[in-house]
């Protein structure tokens, strides 16, 4: 995995505009395809960590951030939201979901 400066990260599309509205001038560039994919993977890890650290009140917002990155990654893989949902549904039919809260502890 490629590592970049700790002072640079992939941000949402409107963040530069928001920074300008706050009176600062952001320094940005557009990532190429390979860098974009790598940064999306990094962003997924960042957003998952934020979700895991979140309290009950902020957890839904952090989970929505995870979903936004997952959707962007799916698009990069050529999979739209409907296709991704169909893949999820097929896996759920084949292997189940997580609604029953089953915890596996090994085999006898």
Buried (B, 14 or more C-beta within 10 A) or exposed (E): EEEEEEEEEBBEEEEBEEBEEEEEEEEEEEBEEEBBBBBBBBBBEBBBEBBEEBEEEEBEEBBEBBEBBBBBBBEEEEBEEEEBEEEEEEEEEEEEEEEEEEEEEEEE
